[in-house]
Amino acid sequence: MTATVYESALPLPRKGGRHSLASLVVDSTAVIQRLGSTVALLSAAESGLLV
């Protein structure tokens, strides 16, 4: 599940293309935020807060 979240949050460059440093920073931030919300949801589910 975590790998799927990571892959969907990080767009890959077109074939032969390269990410600029700025876009990598933005992409990394999006990945961290998405993983953080996923961890929060999993924690809530484990503690019985979600039905």
N, C-alpha and C positions, 0 to 999 in steps of 0.2 A: 504494500500500500504506500509506504513512504517513497519508494522508488517511482511509483506512478505520479505521485504529487510532485516530486522533484522534476521529473521529465516534462510534465505538463506546464510547470511554472517557468521552465527555462527554454525559450525558443532557440532553435539551432540556426546558425547562419546558413544562407543559401550555399549550394555547392561551390566551392572555390572562394567563398566569402569569409571575412573575418570579423569578429566582434571588435568594436572599438572598446577602449578601456572604460569609458563612461557607460556604455550599454551593458558591459559585464557587471559593473557595480550595481546598476539598476536591476539587472536580472538576478544577481545574487541577493539583493535586498528582497525582491519579490519571493524568491525561493525560501528565504529565512522566515518571512512573514507567513507564507502559506504553510510551512512546516510547523511553525509555532501554533497556528490556529488548529492544525490537524492534531497536534499533541494535546492541546486544550480539549478538543472534542473527545479524543480517546480517553483522557483522564476523567472527564465528566461521565462518559459512558461506563467506565470501570467503577466509579464511585456511586453509580445508580442515579445520577442526576438526570440522565436522559432516559426516556421511556421508549 
